[in-house]
Amino acid sequence: MGFQNRPKKLQIKRHEQSLFFIAFLIVVLLSAVYLRIFKNNYYNITEFFPYIIMTIILLLLLLVLCNLRQSQIHLREKSKALAMQESLYRNVFERAPIGIALLDNRDGFLQEKFISINPMGESILGRDIANLKTVRWPDITHPDDLPAELEHFQRFSRGEIDSYYYEKRYLRPDSSIIWVKVKIADFSAGAFCDSMFLCLIEDISERKASEAALSESERSKAVFLSSLQGMAYRCLCDQQYTMEFVSEGCLALTGYEPLSFINNRDLSFGDIVAPEFKQWLRNEWDKALTQRIIFRADYEIVTKSGIRKWVQEHGQGVFDADGNIEALEGIIFDITEQKKQKAQIVRLSEHDFLTGLYNRVYMNKKMKWFDQPGYWPLTIMICDIDGLRMVNDAYGYDEGDRLINEAGCLLQEICQDNDVIGRLSGGEFMLLLPDTDNETARQIIQKIDDNVNRYNQAQKQSLYKMSLTIGYGIKDSYNQSLEETLKTADKYIKNRKLINQNSAHSAIVSSIMATLYAKSQETEKHGQRLSSLCLMIGEHLGLEQKELDDLQLLSILHDIGKIGVDDSILNKPGKLTEEEWVKMKQHPIIGHRIAMATPQLEHIAEYILYHHEHWDGAGYPQGKKGLEIPLLSRILALADAFDAMTEDRLYRKAMPLESALEEIKICAGIQFDPEIAQLFIELISNQQPEA
């Protein structure tokens, strides 16, 4: 910079020296004239005329030089300003963050040519100026955008507008497409440039991508909100919850159209909140907004049809930059069914599924609740159904369940308002009787017995009788724990079972046999004949009295399992099908289960199970053979077969005695124990048993 400016400064300094020298000469000349004329009294003025002319010329020359000086200064300033403007233009043009292009429209629309373009423009278009000079403006414009731009440009060409903005797409050499925003404006540069125009190009690809993403997001949001089961909303934070936006789910949730709530056109959302929840809901929102946390609440609304619905709301506050609440946003779901299911789950968790009474879990919880002086003396009573297991085995679990339900109903009848009854398990029930002393407990037991007796009287056609064993314990002080009270009740019930068990079980056995006889007309007589035959064999085999007693009981109850076989199979006049035989062969197993469930019959359960086994192992249900089969089962098997052959059946006539004995002889060692068969043939041959 210093070397460039030095010649200019030197020129300026020399010019000033010239002006100073001329001014000095003028002063000298004027001084000489003055001395000559006025000091020396020279009156011949013509003599000094050349001096005067010279002085005037010098003065004029001085004026010209001064004017020239001013012109030089002005020209220098103009040049400097022009240089600055050129530098500014160049910097702006080269470094502008948007594309700037100069185009010539001399040949008309669709014939525009690029004259100049800045680096940013080249970058946006993906083409340098050399390439752009070989193409026309429309060549690089997306075809879909040309028609609309043509309308704008024609108005611009006609002078109707001096500029216009337009968003369009450019085609780049690499086949990519870029979105731009262009401004077309006049290029004012004199008459020789009247066909040129300026084009400003802004890359808006990112904005367009964002807009597309936003549009897709809004579309997805609209689809989501339209299919949303709940109601999305935005509302003011006021007492009415004035809605600014409500999704389509509003109709299904409330019965009202969404527009009904917008700006409280027909009603406010606060109007449909159940009265008992209004203030609570407001308080919960205030807490959430104060703590800046997500709001969640379950409450009830009243729909347009008057139905109350449980809803769950999730929301949050929308705050401005200053922390002031602007709005509430969230979503509200219908949870009526969930509430019902939850209530049902709670009920199921506390109630017995069969009887509807409370279950063990709830009874234990309630028992602890009653364990306080205000409820003492607290009587804990246990009631157990006698023979339930045998009823299940003999008649099926449906019948056992019916018995449990009937017993539960009878116990409920004696309960007072503060009493609690529940089923613990099986046929066992618990009664919690607060403020109940020993005398009152005895009276309650008597009421239960009376109810059971009345029930049995009313159920004369029933296959069995209901029997309950009852025990209880009483807590009336801190010195006694609940566990001790329960132990007292358990001990009590066990003692009573020792007294009641025989009669109860005998009654049930009698009921089962009556049912068995009813299913088959010959069964009772069959049992009597078998008893005589079995005792005859047993006595000749030298069995002890206990074994003879068991044999006699076995002869009566060996087919007890047929209670579980369908009547159509038992009484079928023809041969059984293979499927029917499979079912028939189940009766020893069923009989075994029934006997095992009855303490008085448990000792003959094994004999019942094996009374259809064969000596050679071809029998059922387990294929036992030889001495693996209990002796009493072998005796019964032979006697049962003989009686079956010598008695009339629905599907055939009785065999002659001789033929039956011959059949036994043939099957000895195959179906029957050979020794017992030989003995039996001898006994029958010598003595025919009573019919």
C-alpha positions in Angstrom: 0.0 0.0 0.0 2.8 2.5 0.9 4.7 2.0 -2.4 1.5 2.4 -4.4 0.5 5.7 -2.7 4.0 7.3 -2.8 3.9 8.6 -6.4 0.5 10.2 -5.9 1.7 12.0 -2.8 4.8 13.1 -4.7 2.7 14.5 -7.6 0.4 16.3 -5.1 3.4 17.8 -3.3 5.0 19.1 -6.6 1.8 20.6 -7.7 1.5 22.5 -4.5 5.1 23.7 -4.9 4.3 25.1 -8.4 1.3 27.0 -7.0 3.5 28.4 -4.3 6.2 29.5 -6.8 3.6 31.2 -9.0 2.1 33.0 -6.1 5.5 34.1 -5.0 6.2 35.6 -8.5 2.9 37.5 -8.4 3.7 38.9 -5.0 7.2 40.0 -6.3 5.8 41.6 -9.4 3.1 43.4 -7.5 5.8 44.7 -5.0 8.0 46.0 -7.8 5.1 47.8 -9.4 4.2 49.3 -6.1 7.7 50.5 -5.5 8.1 51.9 -9.0 4.9 53.7 -9.1 4.3 54.9 -5.6 7.7 55.1 -3.9 9.7 56.5 -6.9 6.9 58.7 -8.2 7.0 57.2 -11.6 4.0 58.5 -13.5 4.6 57.0 -16.9 2.3 54.0 -16.4 2.7 52.6 -19.8 6.2 51.7 -19.0 4.9 49.2 -16.4 2.0 47.9 -18.5 3.8 44.7 -19.3 4.3 44.0 -15.6 0.6 44.5 -15.0 -0.3 42.1 -17.9 2.1 39.5 -16.6 0.6 39.8 -13.1 -2.9 39.3 -14.4 -1.8 36.3 -16.4 -0.2 34.9 -13.4 -3.3 35.4 -11.4 -5.4 33.7 -14.1 -2.9 30.9 -14.2 -3.2 30.6 -10.4 -7.0 30.3 -10.7 -6.7 27.7 -13.4 -4.3 25.7 -11.3 -6.5 25.9 -8.2 -9.6 24.8 -10.2 -7.5 22.0 -11.7 -6.5 21.0 -8.2 -10.1 20.8 -7.1 -11.0 18.7 -10.1 -8.2 16.3 -9.4 -9.3 15.9 -5.8 -12.9 15.3 -6.9 -11.8 12.9 -9.6 -9.6 11.1 -7.1 -12.6 10.7 -4.6 -14.8 9.5 -7.4 -12.3 6.9 -8.4 -11.8 5.8 -4.9 -15.6 5.5 -4.4 -15.9 3.6 -7.6 -13.1 1.2 -6.6 -14.8 0.7 -3.3 -18.2 0.0 -4.9 -16.5 -2.4 -7.3 -14.8 -4.2 -4.5 -18.0 -4.3 -2.5 -20.0 -5.7 -5.4 -17.3 -8.3 -6.1 -17.2 -9.4 -2.4 -21.0 -9.5 -2.2 -21.2 -11.3 -5.5 -18.5 -13.8 -4.8 -19.3 -14.4 -1.1 -23.1 -14.2 -1.1 -24.8 -17.1 0.7 -27.3 -17.3 -2.0 -26.9 -17.8 -5.8 -26.9 -14.7 -7.9 -27.2 -15.0 -11.7 -27.5 -12.5 -14.5 -29.5 -13.7 -17.5 -30.2 -12.3 -20.9 -33.8 -12.5 -22.2 -33.0 -10.9 -25.6 -34.5 -13.8 -27.5 -37.7 -14.2 -25.4 -39.0 -16.6 -22.8 -37.7 -20.1 -22.9 -34.5 -18.7 -24.5 -32.9 -17.1 -21.5 -29.1 -17.4 -21.3 -26.8 -17.2 -18.4 -24.4 -14.2 -18.5 -22.8 -14.4 -15.1 -23.3 -16.4 -11.9 -21.6 -16.4 -8.5 -19.9 -19.4 -6.9 -22.9 -20.2 -4.6 -25.1 -20.2 -7.7 -22.8 -22.7 -9.4 -22.8 -24.8 -6.3 -26.6 -24.9 -6.0 -27.1 -25.7 -9.6 -24.2 -28.1 -9.8 -22.9 -26.4 -12.9 -20.1 -23.8 -13.7 -20.6 -20.8 -15.8 -19.1 -22.5 -18.9 -21.7 -25.2 -18.7 -24.5 -22.8 -17.9 -23.7 -20.8 -21.0 -24.4 -23.9 -23.1 -27.9 -24.5 -21.6 -31.1 -22.4 -21.3 -33.0 -21.6 -18.2 -35.9 -24.0 -19.0 -33.5 -26.8 -19.8 -32.6 -27.2 -16.2 -36.0 -26.5 -14.7 -38.2 -29.4 -13.7 -40.9 -29.9 -16.4 -43.7 -29.9 -13.8 -42.7 -26.5 -12.6 -42.4 -24.7 -16.0 -46.1 -24.0 -16.7 -46.7 -22.2 -13.4 -43.5 -20.2 -13.8 -44.4 -19.3 -17.4 -47.4 -17.4 -16.1 -45.3 -15.4 -13.6 -42.5 -14.7 -16.1 -44.9 -13.4 -18.8 -46.4 -10.9 -16.4 -42.9 -9.9 -15.5 -41.9 -9.5 -19.2 -45.0 -7.4 -19.9 -44.1 -5.1 -17.0 -47.1 -5.9 -14.9 -44.8 -6.8 -12.1 -41.2 -5.7 -11.5 -40.3 -9.0 -9.7 -41.7 -12.3 -8.4 -40.8 -15.1 -6.1 -41.2 -18.8 -7.1 -40.3 -22.1 -5.6 -39.2 -24.7 -8.1 -37.0 -27.6 -8.8 -33.7 -27.7 -10.7 -32.3 -30.6 -12.5 -28.6 -31.1 -11.8 -26.1 -32.9 -14.1 -25.9 -35.9 -11.7 -29.7 -36.4 -12.2 -30.4 -35.2 -8.7 -33.2 -32.7 -8.0 -32.8 -29.6 -5.8 -35.5 -27.3 -4.5 -34.8 -23.6 -4.8 -36.6 -20.4 -4.1 -35.9 -17.8 -6.9 -36.5 -14.1 -7.2 -36.6 -12.7 -10.7 -36.1 -8.9 -10.9 -35.2 -6.2 -13.4 -31.5 -5.5 -13.9 -31.3 -1.7 -14.0 -28.0 -1.0 -15.9 -28.9 1.4 -18.7 -30.5 1.0 -22.1 -27.8 -1.4 -23.3 -28.9 -3.9 -20.6 -32.6 -3.6 -20.9 -33.1 -7.3 -21.9 -31.2 -8.6 -18.8 -32.7 -9.7 -15.5 -31.4 -10.7 -12.2 -32.1 -14.1 -10.6 -31.5 -14.7 -6.9 -31.4 -18.5 -6.0 -31.8 -19.8 -2.5 -31.4 -23.5 -1.7 -34.5 -24.7 0.2 -34.0 -28.4 -0.1 -33.6 -28.9 3.6 -36.7 -26.8 4.3 -38.7 -28.8 1.7 -37.4 -32.0 3.3 -38.5 -30.7 6.7 -41.9 -29.7 5.2 -42.3 -33.1 3.7 -41.4 -34.8 6.9 -43.7 -32.5 8.8 -46.5 -33.1 6.3 -46.0 -36.9 6.6 -45.9 -36.4 10.4 -49.2 -34.5 10.3 -50.7 -37.1 8.0 -49.6 -39.9 10.3 -50.9 -37.8 13.3 -54.2 -37.3 11.6 -54.5 -41.0 10.8 -53.4 -41.9 14.3 -55.9 -39.5 15.9 -58.7 -40.6 13.7 -58.2 -44.2 14.6 -57.4 -43.5 18.3 -59.9 -45.1 20.6 -59.4 -42.3 23.1 -59.9 -38.6 22.8 -56.8 -36.4 22.3 -57.3 -32.8 23.3 -55.8 -29.3 23.8 -57.6 -27.0 26.2 -57.3 -23.9 28.3 -56.4 -24.2 31.9 -59.7 -22.9 33.2 -62.5 -24.3 35.2 -64.5 -25.4 32.1 -61.5 -27.0 30.4 -62.3 -25.0 27.3 -61.3 -27.1 24.3 -59.2 -25.7 21.5 -58.7 -29.1 19.8 -60.6 -32.4 20.2 -59.9 -35.6 18.2 -62.5 -37.7 16.4 -62.4 -40.2 19.3 -64.6 -37.7 21.2 -67.8 -39.0 19.7 -67.2 -42.6 20.8 -66.1 -41.6 24.2 -68.6 -39.0 25.2 -71.4 -39.3 22.6 -70.9 -35.6 21.6 -69.4 -34.4 18.3 -65.9 -32.8 18.7 -67.2 -29.4 17.7 -69.6 -29.4 20.6 -66.7 -28.8 23.0 -64.6 -26.4 20.8 -64.7 -23.1 22.7 -67.6 -24.5 24.7 -69.9 -24.2 21.7 -72.6 -26.5 23.2 -71.1 -27.4 26.5 -67.7 -27.6 28.2 -65.8 -30.8 29.0 -66.1 -29.9 32.7 -69.9 -30.2 32.4 -69.6 -34.0 31.7 -67.2 -34.7 34.6 -69.1 -36.6 37.2 -70.0 -34.2 40.1 -68.1 -36.1 42.8 -64.9 -35.8 40.7 -65.0 -32.2 39.6 -63.1 -30.6 42.5 -60.8 -33.5 42.9 -59.9 -33.4 39.2 -59.1 -29.7 39.5 -56.9 -30.3 42.6 -55.0 -33.1 40.8 -54.3 -30.9 37.8 -53.1 -28.1 40.1 -50.7 -30.5 41.8 -49.3 -31.7 38.5 -48.8 -28.2 37.1 -47.2 -27.0 40.2 -44.7 -29.9 40.2 -44.3 -29.8 36.4 -45.1 -33.6 36.2 -47.2 -35.7 33.9 -50.8 -35.7 35.0 -52.7 -39.0 35.3 -56.1 -39.6 36.8 -59.0 -42.0 36.7 -62.5 -40.6 37.1 -66.0 -40.9 35.7 -67.8 -38.9 33.1 -71.5 -38.8 32.1 -72.0 -39.4 28.4 -74.7 -37.8 26.2 -76.9 -40.8 26.7 -76.6 -40.5 30.5 -74.3 -43.5 30.9 -71.4 -43.2 33.3 -68.0 -44.2 32.0 -64.7 -44.6 33.8 -61.9 -42.7 31.9 -58.2 -42.4 32.4 -56.5 -39.1 31.5 -52.9 -38.6 30.7 -51.8 -35.0 30.2 -49.3 -32.2 30.8 -49.2 -28.5 30.9 -47.8 -26.3 28.1 -45.8 -23.4 29.4 -44.5 -20.3 27.6 -40.9 -18.9 27.9 -41.8 -17.0 31.0 -43.2 -20.1 32.7 -46.8 -19.1 32.4 -49.3 -21.9 31.7 -50.7 -21.7 28.1 -52.7 -24.8 27.7 -53.3 -28.4 28.8 -52.7 -31.2 26.3 -53.3 -34.9 26.7 -55.5 -37.9 25.9 -58.5 -39.5 27.6 -59.2 -43.3 27.3 -62.3 -45.2 28.2 -61.3 -47.7 30.9 -64.8 -48.8 31.9 -64.2 -52.4 30.9 -60.7 -52.4 32.6 -62.4 -51.2 35.7 -64.9 -53.9 35.5 -62.2 -56.5 34.9 -60.2 -55.1 37.7 -63.2 -55.3 40.0 -63.8 -58.8 38.8 -60.1 -59.7 39.5 -60.4 -58.2 42.9 -63.6 -60.2 43.5 -62.0 -63.4 42.2 -59.0 -62.8 44.4 -61.2 -62.5 47.4 -64.1 -64.8 46.5 -64.4 -68.6 46.0 -65.2 -69.2 42.3 -67.6 -72.1 43.1 -69.8 -70.7 45.9 -69.3 -67.0 45.5 -68.3 -66.9 49.2 -65.1 -65.4 50.4 -62.0 -67.5 50.0 -59.2 -68.4 52.4 -57.0 -65.4 51.5 -59.8 -63.0 52.4 -60.9 -64.9 55.5 -57.4 -64.8 56.9 -57.2 -61.1 56.2 -60.7 -60.5 57.8 -59.8 -62.7 60.7 -56.8 -60.4 61.5 -59.1 -57.4 61.1 -61.5 -58.8 63.7 -58.6 -59.5 66.1 -59.3 -56.4 68.3 -61.2 -55.9 71.6 -64.2 -54.3 69.8 -65.0 -57.6 68.2 -64.3 -59.9 71.1 -65.4 -62.6 71.9 -64.6 -63.7 68.4 -65.9 -67.1 67.5 -64.1 -68.9 64.6 -66.3 -71.8 63.4 -65.2 -74.5 61.0 -67.8 -76.6 59.1 -66.8 -79.6 57.0 -68.9 -81.7 54.7 -68.7 -85.4 55.5 -68.0 -87.9 52.7 -67.5 -85.2 50.0 -64.6 -87.1 48.4 -66.7 -90.3 48.0 -69.6 -88.2 46.5 -67.1 -86.9 43.9 -65.9 -90.4 43.0 -69.3 -92.0 43.0 -71.4 -89.3 41.3 -68.9 -87.0 39.7 -67.5 -83.6 40.6 -70.5 -81.8 39.4 -72.6 -83.5 42.0 -69.9 -82.8 44.6 -69.9 -79.1 43.6 -73.6 -79.0 43.9 -73.3 -80.4 47.5 -70.7 -77.7 48.3 -73.0 -74.9 47.0 -76.0 -76.3 48.9 -74.0 -76.4 52.2 -72.7 -72.9 51.6 -76.3 -71.6 51.2 -77.4 -73.3 54.4 -74.6 -71.7 56.3 -75.3 -68.3 54.9 -78.8 -68.5 56.2 -77.7 -68.4 59.8 -75.2 -65.5 59.4 -76.0 -62.1 60.8 -74.9 -58.7 59.4 -71.5 -58.6 60.9 -70.8 -62.3 60.4 -68.4 -63.4 57.6 -68.5 -66.7 55.9 -66.0 -68.2 53.5 -65.0 -71.5 51.8 -61.4 -72.5 52.8 -61.1 -75.6 50.5 -63.0 -78.7 49.4 -66.0 -79.0 51.7 -64.5 -76.9 54.5 -66.1 -73.6 55.4 -65.2 -70.9 58.0 -67.5 -68.6 59.8 -66.1 -65.5 61.6 -68.7 -64.5 64.3 -67.7 -61.3 66.1 -69.2 -60.6 69.5 -70.3 -64.3 69.8 -69.8 -66.1 73.1 -69.8 -69.9 73.8 -73.6 -70.1 74.4 -74.4 -68.2 71.2 -72.0 -70.4 69.3 -73.8 -73.5 70.5 -77.1 -72.0 69.4 -75.7 -71.3 66.0 -74.5 -74.9 65.6 -78.0 -76.0 66.5 -79.5 -73.8 63.8 -77.1 -75.3 61.3 -78.1 -78.8 62.3 -81.7 -77.9 62.0 -81.1 -76.4 58.5 -79.3 -79.6 57.4 -82.1 -81.8 58.7 -84.7 -79.7 57.0 -82.7 -79.9 53.8 -82.4 -83.7 54.0 -86.1 -84.0 54.6 -86.8 -81.9 51.5 -84.4 -83.9 49.5 -85.9 -87.3 50.0 -85.3 -88.3 46.4 -81.6 -87.4 46.7 -79.1 -90.2 46.3 -77.3 -89.3 49.6 -77.8 -87.2 52.7 -75.9 -84.1 53.7 -73.9 -84.3 56.9 -71.7 -81.5 58.4 -69.1 -81.8 61.1 -68.7 -78.5 63.1 -66.0 -77.2 65.4 -65.2 -73.8 66.8 -62.8 -71.8 69.0 -63.3 -68.5 70.8 -60.9 -65.6 71.3 -61.7 -63.2 74.0 -58.4 -61.7 75.2 -54.9 -60.7 74.3 -53.6 -63.8 76.0 -55.0 -66.0 73.2 -53.6 -65.9 69.7 -55.6 -66.5 66.5 -53.4 -69.6 65.8 -54.4 -71.1 69.1 -58.1 -70.3 68.5 -57.9 -72.1 65.1 -56.2 -75.1 66.7 -59.0 -75.3 69.2 -61.6 -75.3 66.4 -59.6 -78.0 64.5 -59.3 -80.2 67.5 -63.0 -79.8 68.2 -64.0 -80.8 64.6 -61.8 -83.9 64.6 -63.4 -85.1 67.8 -66.9 -84.6 66.3 -65.9 -86.5 63.2 -65.0 -89.5 65.3 -68.6 -89.5 66.5 -70.4 -88.6 63.3 -68.2 -90.4 60.7 -69.7 -93.9 60.8 -73.3 -93.0 60.5 -72.6 -90.4 57.9 -70.5 -92.8 55.8 -72.9 -95.6 56.3 -75.7 -93.5 55.0 -73.7 -92.5 52.0 -72.7 -96.1 51.2 -76.4 -97.1 51.4 -77.2 -94.3 49.1 -74.6 -95.5 46.6 -75.8 -99.1 46.7 -79.4 -97.9 46.2 -78.2 -96.0 43.1 -76.3 -99.1 41.8 -79.3 -101.4 42.2 -81.5 -98.8 40.5 -79.2 -98.8 37.5 -79.4 -102.7 37.1 -82.4 -104.7 38.1 -80.5 -107.9 38.9 -77.6 -106.3 40.8 -79.1 -106.7 44.3 -80.0 -110.4 43.8 -76.7 -110.9 42.1 -74.9 -109.6 45.1 -76.8 -111.9 47.4 -76.1 -115.0 45.3 -72.4 -114.0 45.0 -72.2 -113.7 48.8 -73.4 -117.2 49.2 -71.1 -118.6 46.6 -68.0 -116.7 47.9 -68.6 -117.7 51.5 -69.0 -121.3 50.4 -65.6 -121.3 48.6 -63.9 -119.3 51.4 -65.1 -121.6 54.1 -63.8 -124.7 52.3 -60.5 -122.9 51.7 -60.2 -122.3 55.5 -60.3 -118.5 55.5 -60.4 -116.6 58.8 -63.5 -114.8 59.8 -62.1 -111.4 59.0 -61.3 -112.6 55.4 -64.8 -114.1 55.2 -66.3 -110.8 56.3 -64.2 -109.0 53.7 -65.3 -111.5 51.1 -68.9 -111.0 51.9 -68.6 -107.2 51.7 -66.7 -107.6 48.4 -69.4 -109.7 46.9 -71.9 -106.9 47.6 -69.7 -103.9 46.6 -67.4 -105.3 43.9 -69.4 -103.6 41.1 -69.8 -100.3 42.9 -67.8 -98.7 40.1 -70.6 -99.3 37.7 -72.2 -96.3 39.2 -69.9 -94.4 36.9 -70.9 -96.3 33.7 -73.7 -95.1 31.5 -77.0 -96.9 31.9 -77.2 -97.5 28.1 -74.1 -99.6 28.4 -75.1 -101.5 31.5 -78.5 -102.4 30.2 -77.7 -102.9 26.5 -79.4 -106.1 25.3 -76.8 -106.9 22.6 -73.0 -107.2 22.5 -71.1 -104.1 23.5 -69.0 -102.3 20.9 -65.3 -101.9 21.4 -65.7 -98.3 22.6 -68.4 -99.4 25.0 -66.2 -102.2 26.3 -63.5 -99.6 27.0 -65.9 -97.7 29.1 -67.2 -100.8 30.9 -63.7 -101.8 31.8 -63.3 -98.6 33.8 -65.7 -99.7 36.5 -63.0 -101.6 38.6 -60.9 -98.4 38.7 -63.9 -96.3 39.6 -64.9 -98.8 42.3 -61.4 -98.7 43.7 -61.5 -94.9 44.0 -64.8 -95.0 45.7 -63.6 -97.6 48.2 -60.4 -95.7 48.9 -62.4 -92.6 49.6 -64.4 -94.5 52.3 -62.5 -95.5 55.4 -64.9 -98.5 56.0 -64.2 -99.8 52.5 -60.6 -98.9 52.1 -59.4 -102.4 53.0 -61.4 -104.0 50.2 -60.4 -101.4 47.5 -57.6 -103.6 46.1 -59.9 -106.6 45.8 -62.4 -104.5 43.9 -59.7 -103.3 41.5 -58.5 -106.8 40.5 -61.8 -108.8 40.5 -61.7 -108.9 36.6 -58.1 -110.0 36.3 -57.4 -113.5 34.7 -55.1 -116.2 35.9 -53.1 -116.0 32.6 -52.8 -112.2 32.7 -55.4 -111.5 30.0 -57.8 -109.7 32.2 -58.2 -106.0 33.1 -57.5 -103.3 34.2 -53.8 -104.0 34.9 -53.2 -107.5 33.4 -52.2 -109.2 36.7 -51.7 -112.9 36.6 -51.4 -116.0 38.8 -50.7 -115.3 42.5 -50.2 -111.6 41.7 -54.0 -111.4 41.9 -55.3 -111.2 45.5 -57.0 -114.4 46.7 -60.3 -112.8 47.4 -60.4 -111.3 43.9 -59.7 -114.8 42.4 -62.6 -116.3 44.4 -65.0 -113.5 43.4 -64.0 -113.7 39.7 -65.0 -117.3 39.5 -68.2 -117.0 41.5 -69.1 -113.9 39.4 -68.6 -115.7 36.1 -70.6 -118.7 37.3 -73.5 -116.6 38.4 -73.4 -114.7 35.1 -73.5 -117.9 33.1 -76.4 -119.5 35.1 -78.7 -116.4 35.3 -80.8 -114.9 32.5 -79.3 -111.8 30.9 -81.0 -109.2 28.7 -79.1 -110.4 25.7 -79.2 -114.2 26.4 -80.8 -117.0 28.4 -79.1 -118.8 31.3 -76.8 -121.7 30.6 -77.5 -125.2 32.0 -75.6 -125.9 35.2 -73.6 -128.7 33.5 -72.6 -126.4 30.7 -71.5 -123.7 33.1 -69.3 -126.1 35.1 -67.8 -127.4 31.8 -67.0 -123.8 30.9 -65.2 -123.3 34.2 -63.3 -126.5 33.7 -62.2 -125.4 30.3 -61.1 -121.9 31.6 -59.3 -123.3 34.7 -55.7 -122.1 34.5 -56.6 -119.6 31.8 -59.3 -117.3 33.3 -59.6 -118.9 36.8 -57.3 -120.1 39.5 -57.1 -123.9 38.7 -57.2 -125.0 42.3 -60.2 -122.8 43.1 -61.9 -123.9 39.9 -61.5 -127.6 40.8 -62.8 -127.0 44.3 -65.8 -125.0 43.0 -66.7 -127.7 40.5 -66.7 -130.3 43.2 -68.7 -128.2 45.6 -71.4 -127.2 43.0 -71.5 -130.8 41.7 -72.4 -132.0 45.2 -74.5 -129.0 46.3 -76.4 -126.4 44.2 -76.4 -123.0 45.9 -79.7 -121.2 46.6 -81.1 -119.1 43.8 
